[in-house]
Amino acid sequence: MSHTLGIRQVQKQKTRQALLDAALGLLEEQSLSSLGLREVTRAVGVAPTAFYRHFRSTADLGVALVEEALGSLHPMIRQTVATAEDSEQRIVRAVQLIADHVDTHPAHVRFLARERHGGVQPVREAIREQLARFAEEVKAELAKDPESSGWNDSDLLMLAHLYVDQMLVTASLLLEAQEATAEEQERVTQLATRQMRLISVGRRHWLG
């Protein structure tokens, strides 16, 4: 019996992932608010009723996509911030992390860019919560820097949010540049690096 249950569980997980993958593909050309569950189930080849075995609604599916898109990035971002020897190294690593993620997961980045201010409230809230977690994690690492001496928690969190917001802007710019020339992609990378540096310059003079 347990073997049969195990097979069923694996199949259920495969179907759930297939629904997520199909939705992500469909969302390349439309927003989540216009996506119908029948479109998703048709793309997977299952009955519409099967959708509800995995998600309560398309909004629930969207929240799962947010977790899939951002959940795995937490340890990578903590490592990028924590292992940097100075702000310049942190900036270079952050921009490279973003570029690699855009190259590997362009559909996820496009989904987040569109839905961050989209019409589905639970998804907006899920993205906001994930970004708040990123900011808290970045703040915790920034607090360990000698440069953070004298900073209070509120200002450190503000700085962390600036970095996180700039990373999102950078991801969107790099996504738009994917179809551009190598020279244009390099220009975007250099711009992103300079913008991060500007934040760091402001940091050094904030308490002055």
Secondary structure, DSSP 8 states (H G I E B T S, - for coil): -HHHHHHHHHHHHHHHHHHHHHHHHHTTSS-GGG--HHHHHHHHT--HHHHTTT-SSHHHHHHHHHHHHHTTHHHHHHHHHHT-SSHHHHHHHHHHHHHHHHHH-HHHHHHHHHHTTSS-HHHHHHHHHHHHHHHHHHHHHHTTSGGGTT--HHHHHHHHHHHHHHHHHHHHHHHHGGGS-HHHHHHHHHHHHHHHHHHHHHHHHTT-
